Amino acid sequence: MSRATLLPTPGDPFLIRYWLANFAHWRPHAGRLYVQVSWPQPREVLERIRAEVMAVAGDSVVLDPPLQGRLDHGQAMHTLLDAVDDDDVVCFMEDDLHVLNAAFVERCFQTVEQGIAEVVGSPRGSMSHELIWARKSDCGRPGLWPHLLFGRRETFESLEEPFTARIWQPGERVLGLDHTCAELASADTFCAAAIELRAKASLAGIETSGPWAWELSGPTMHIGSLSTGPLPHDGRPSVPDDNWGPRVAWWRRAARDWPGGLDELHAAYSTEVERLAAAIPSAVAEAEKLFGERVS
């Protein structure tokens, strides 16, 4: 039985390199790394991403983005799953998830490999209240985060629901729930598939800590909302609030850790990070202090 770690990412080269530095610490437990770049990127950016991935894990697979358009997160999860072998136990990851304890990853893989549970994952809400209340036994979190999500490839392949975000029309039944929607309902990435998955497979629940002081107690840290990067994608600069503190501080770490190359892109990236940081200095300073206590 083999292992695989699956990383969907839009293709921020600075964030990917910073994620890979952390991955190197738990790589002995991760199996083969598969990366799906889901947004179109310039050729030189794709080449640099591939070089950075191979430098850390030379047996990795890097899947190029589509020639036109983008893959959303759930679609990228599907393409990664299609790329691995049938007998693989897989771990879905995200580029905003930082592992603080490598042994934790090993225990999660072993939980599936030894048949203790069919799936290991972190419960999540992120869906309409109607769906949450229909599954009261899950304490308001019937979904699963699409990171640190472990299971056999065949388990995930057996799901009928797509891994993408989902909308149910009034009168439509929810697969995995004994429930028919009374109103229009929706769920974020992988949540519809997670409802179905939790109805048919045994789950060992884990928790992924957020980036705030009262949450920094677990073996992992989920910074959140990093993947799109600081640069505007619609021509309009972002207007941050204090909730952006952790992500801006993390982007700053990624920019400052960059060893060189892609100079024009790096300059634009760094300039935008500093503009965002100047708009919410206290929140960024608080996040940097917390990260300094937990992240080397």
KABEL-V709671 format. One record per residue. N is the residue number from 1. SS is DSSP state (hx for helix, st for strand, lp for the rest). Layout:
BEGIN
n:N ss:SS
n:N ss:SS
END
This chain:
BEGIN
n:1 ss:lp
n:2 ss:lp
n:3 ss:st
n:4 ss:st
n:5 ss:st
n:6 ss:st
n:7 ss:st
n:8 ss:st
n:9 ss:st
n:10 ss:lp
n:11 ss:lp
n:12 ss:lp
n:13 ss:hx
n:14 ss:hx
n:15 ss:hx
n:16 ss:hx
n:17 ss:hx
n:18 ss:hx
n:19 ss:hx
n:20 ss:hx
n:21 ss:hx
n:22 ss:hx
n:23 ss:hx
n:24 ss:hx
n:25 ss:hx
n:26 ss:hx
n:27 ss:hx
n:28 ss:hx
n:29 ss:hx
n:30 ss:hx
n:31 ss:lp
n:32 ss:st
n:33 ss:st
n:34 ss:st
n:35 ss:st
n:36 ss:st
n:37 ss:st
n:38 ss:lp
n:39 ss:lp
n:40 ss:lp
n:41 ss:lp
n:42 ss:lp
n:43 ss:hx
n:44 ss:hx
n:45 ss:hx
n:46 ss:hx
n:47 ss:hx
n:48 ss:hx
n:49 ss:hx
n:50 ss:hx
n:51 ss:hx
n:52 ss:hx
n:53 ss:hx
n:54 ss:hx
n:55 ss:hx
n:56 ss:hx
n:57 ss:lp
n:58 ss:lp
n:59 ss:lp
n:60 ss:lp
n:61 ss:st
n:62 ss:st
n:63 ss:st
n:64 ss:lp
n:65 ss:lp
n:66 ss:lp
n:67 ss:lp
n:68 ss:lp
n:69 ss:lp
n:70 ss:lp
n:71 ss:lp
n:72 ss:lp
n:73 ss:hx
n:74 ss:hx
n:75 ss:hx
n:76 ss:hx
n:77 ss:hx
n:78 ss:hx
n:79 ss:hx
n:80 ss:hx
n:81 ss:hx
n:82 ss:hx
n:83 ss:hx
n:84 ss:lp
n:85 ss:lp
n:86 ss:lp
n:87 ss:lp
n:88 ss:lp
n:89 ss:st
n:90 ss:st
n:91 ss:st
n:92 ss:st
n:93 ss:st
n:94 ss:lp
n:95 ss:lp
n:96 ss:lp
n:97 ss:st
n:98 ss:st
n:99 ss:st
n:100 ss:lp
n:101 ss:lp
n:102 ss:hx
n:103 ss:hx
n:104 ss:hx
n:105 ss:hx
n:106 ss:hx
n:107 ss:hx
n:108 ss:hx
n:109 ss:hx
n:110 ss:hx
n:111 ss:hx
n:112 ss:hx
n:113 ss:hx
n:114 ss:lp
n:115 ss:lp
n:116 ss:lp
n:117 ss:lp
n:118 ss:lp
n:119 ss:st
n:120 ss:st
n:121 ss:st
n:122 ss:st
n:123 ss:st
n:124 ss:st
n:125 ss:lp
n:126 ss:lp
n:127 ss:st
n:128 ss:lp
n:129 ss:hx
n:130 ss:hx
n:131 ss:hx
n:132 ss:hx
n:133 ss:hx
n:134 ss:hx
n:135 ss:lp
n:136 ss:hx
n:137 ss:hx
n:138 ss:hx
n:139 ss:lp
n:140 ss:lp
n:141 ss:lp
n:142 ss:lp
n:143 ss:st
n:144 ss:st
n:145 ss:lp
n:146 ss:lp
n:147 ss:lp
n:148 ss:lp
n:149 ss:st
n:150 ss:st
n:151 ss:st
n:152 ss:st
n:153 ss:hx
n:154 ss:hx
n:155 ss:hx
n:156 ss:hx
n:157 ss:hx
n:158 ss:lp
n:159 ss:lp
n:160 ss:lp
n:161 ss:lp
n:162 ss:lp
n:163 ss:lp
n:164 ss:lp
n:165 ss:lp
n:166 ss:st
n:167 ss:st
n:168 ss:st
n:169 ss:lp
n:170 ss:lp
n:171 ss:lp
n:172 ss:lp
n:173 ss:st
n:174 ss:lp
n:175 ss:lp
n:176 ss:lp
n:177 ss:lp
n:178 ss:lp
n:179 ss:lp
n:180 ss:st
n:181 ss:lp
n:182 ss:lp
n:183 ss:lp
n:184 ss:lp
n:185 ss:st
n:186 ss:st
n:187 ss:st
n:188 ss:lp
n:189 ss:lp
n:190 ss:lp
n:191 ss:hx
n:192 ss:hx
n:193 ss:hx
n:194 ss:hx
n:195 ss:hx
n:196 ss:hx
n:197 ss:hx
n:198 ss:hx
n:199 ss:hx
n:200 ss:hx
n:201 ss:lp
n:202 ss:lp
n:203 ss:st
n:204 ss:st
n:205 ss:st
n:206 ss:st
n:207 ss:lp
n:208 ss:lp
n:209 ss:st
n:210 ss:st
n:211 ss:lp
n:212 ss:lp
n:213 ss:hx
n:214 ss:hx
n:215 ss:hx
n:216 ss:lp
n:217 ss:lp
n:218 ss:lp
n:219 ss:lp
n:220 ss:st
n:221 ss:st
n:222 ss:st
n:223 ss:lp
n:224 ss:lp
n:225 ss:lp
n:226 ss:lp
n:227 ss:lp
n:228 ss:lp
n:229 ss:lp
n:230 ss:lp
n:231 ss:lp
n:232 ss:lp
n:233 ss:lp
n:234 ss:lp
n:235 ss:lp
n:236 ss:lp
n:237 ss:lp
n:238 ss:lp
n:239 ss:lp
n:240 ss:lp
n:241 ss:lp
n:242 ss:hx
n:243 ss:hx
n:244 ss:hx
n:245 ss:hx
n:246 ss:hx
n:247 ss:hx
n:248 ss:hx
n:249 ss:hx
n:250 ss:hx
n:251 ss:hx
n:252 ss:hx
n:253 ss:hx
n:254 ss:hx
n:255 ss:hx
n:256 ss:hx
n:257 ss:lp
n:258 ss:lp
n:259 ss:lp
n:260 ss:lp
n:261 ss:lp
n:262 ss:lp
n:263 ss:hx
n:264 ss:hx
n:265 ss:hx
n:266 ss:hx
n:267 ss:hx
n:268 ss:hx
n:269 ss:hx
n:270 ss:hx
n:271 ss:hx
n:272 ss:hx
n:273 ss:hx
n:274 ss:hx
n:275 ss:hx
n:276 ss:hx
n:277 ss:hx
n:278 ss:hx
n:279 ss:hx
n:280 ss:lp
n:281 ss:hx
n:282 ss:hx
n:283 ss:hx
n:284 ss:hx
n:285 ss:hx
n:286 ss:hx
n:287 ss:hx
n:288 ss:hx
n:289 ss:hx
n:290 ss:hx
n:291 ss:hx
n:292 ss:hx
n:293 ss:hx
n:294 ss:hx
n:295 ss:lp
n:296 ss:lp
END
